[in-house]
Amino acid sequence: MNKSIAPITTNAPLRKTPMKSTIYALAILSTFTFAAQAAPNDGIVGPYARIEVGRSNFGLANTLSQVESDDHSKAVKLFGGYRFNENLGVEAGYAALGSFTTRVIVGGAGVKQDGRASSIFGAATGRLPLGESFALHSRLGLSSGKVSGTNLLPDADNLMGSKTSVLFGLGAEYKPGPNVALTINYDSYGKLSDKVKANALLFGLHFTL
């Protein structure tokens, strides 16, 4: 007598683990913070963890008639890195690039579209010392961008989505002391979605333990 085994079924919904960008950011920052504490350095060679704040600028591309647009926002960048010597290193982090608003005409009516942008990035870094206190630096890598929100526009003009683009940045630093640095950086994150690109001007005050 053959017995068949019925498949086990369940009505319980599968749980989806949210892939929050902030979780990645905290993990990255914690890793570099631990490394920095484990191996103190002079702020030039070795590990570091930093925060910078500034202003982001968005480029919005669509075919609709635009009434007005607010394409600037506050930006915060959390990142860490490791310099192998005074010239070369690597860096990774998370940039919260803020939100934008655009008002366009759809079918003869005005529509207000909002969106919020972010990027997880990794890059190789270069540093050019200009004496003991000043240095220029650059970064080149990849940005995994995302624009989130509720789309209210036609599919052809949807600003939401995600996209991987080339990241590049230029900046300068001034070190008034051996473990303190003032920085200014311009970062271009490329396209965060098919219709949205972003860059940011960021400032930082950094301490090295």
N, C-alpha and C positions, 0 to 999 in steps of 0.2 A: 504493500500500500504506500503510494507516494504521497508525501505531504509537501505542500508548497508553503513557503514562508512569505507571509505578506510583508510588503515594504513598510518600514516604520515612517510614519508621517507625523508632522506636528504643525499646529496652527500658530505656534509662537512666532512672531516676526523676527527676522534676523536683525541683530543689532549692528548698526553701522558706527564705526569709530570715526568721529569727526576729525578731519585733517586740518586742524586749526593752525594758521600761520604763526600765531603767538606761541604755540607749544614748541614749534621749531626754533623760534627766536630765543626762547628761554633756555632751550637745550644747548643751542650754540653758545649763548652768552655764559651759561654755567660752566661749560667745558673750558672755555678760554679763561674764565675767572679762576677756576681751579688750577689751571696750568700756570697762570700768572702768579698765584700765591705759592705754588710749589717751587717755582724757579724765578725769584726776584731778578729784575734786570734794571738797566739804566734808562729804559724807555726807548732805546734805539735797537739793540739786538735782543731777541728773545720773544716771549709771548706777551700779549696785551689784550685787554678787553675795554671797550669804549662806548660812549653814547654821544651822539651829535644831534643837534636840533637846528631847524631852519625852515625854509620855505620851498614848496614844490610848485612846479608849473606843468600844466597838462596841455597836450595837443589833441583836440577832438576832431575826428574826421567823419562827416556825414553829408548826405546830399539834400538835407532839408533846409528850409529857410530858417535861419537862426534869428531869434528876437534879441536875446542877450545871453551872456555866459559868465559864470564865475569859475575860472580855470586856474585859480591859485589857492593853496591851502598850506597849513602847517605840516611839517614833516619831522619825523623822529627816526634815527637810525641806530640800531643796536648791533654791534659787530665785535669780532675779535680776530686776532691774527698772530702770525709768527714771522719775525724777521730772522733770516738765516745769517745775515750780516747787515751792515749799515745801508746796503743798496737794494737787496732783494728779499721778498717775502711772499706770504700768501695771506688771504683774508676771506672771511665768510660772515654773513649776518642777515639781518632782517630790517627792511625799511617800511615803516608805516607812512605812506605818502599822502594821507588825508583824503578829502572828498572834493568833488566838483559838482556843479549844477549848470545845466544848459536848458534854455527855453526855446522850443522850435515850433513850427507850424506843421501840423499833421491833419490832412483832410479839412483844412480851413479853420481848425481850432488850435489854440495854444496848448502845448504839452510841456510840463516841467519834468526833466529827467535828471535824477541824482545818481551818483556812483561813488564808490570808495575803492581806493587803490593801494596795493602793497607789492612788495618784491622780496623774495629770498634769493640771495646772490652769493657767488664765490668768485674770487679773482686772484690773479698774480699781482704783486705790487712792486713798484720801483721807487727808490728814494735817492735824491741827489743833494748831498750836503752843500750848503753855501756858507762855510765857516762853522763856528762852534754853535751858534744859536739859531741859524736859519736853515731851512731845507725845502726843496720842492719834492712833491711825490705824485705818483700816478697809479692807476689800477686798470686792469683789463681782464674781463671775464665774462660770465654769463649771469643773466637775470631771469629768474622764473617769476614773471609778473602775473597779477590777478586784478581784475576789476569786478567788484561785486555790487549787487543791487537788484531791484526789480525793473526789468526792461519794460518800458512803455512805448517804445518806438517800433516801427516796422523792422522785420528781420534784416533787411539790407542795411539798416542804420543802427543795429544793436551794438551798444557800446560795451556790454558786459562780455566776460570771457577771460581766458588766460593765454599767455604766450611766452615763449622763451626767446630772449633777444640778447644781443651783445651789450655788455655793460662796459662803459669806460668812464674814467674820472681823472680830474686834475686837482691839485691842491697845494697848499703851503703850510708850513708850521714854524712857530717861533718858540724856542725853549728858553724861558727866563731863568730856569734852574735845571739841575740834573734830572729831576723826576717830575717836571711839570712841562706841559706843552699846550700852546694855543694853536688851533687849527682852523683853516677855512678850506672847504672842499666843494667842487662842482661835480656832480654825478649825473650821467645820462643813463637811464634804464631802458632806453629803446621803447619798443612797443610792449605794453602790458596786456593788451588784447588787440584784436584786428583793427580796432578803430581808435584806440587810445594809446598815446605815448606820454612819457613823463621825464622830467629832470628835476634836480633839487640843488639848492645852494645851502650848505650846512656849516655850522660853527660848533666848535668843541673846546672844552677845557679839560685836559686829561692829566691824571695823576698816576704815577707808577710806584708801587710798593717795593 
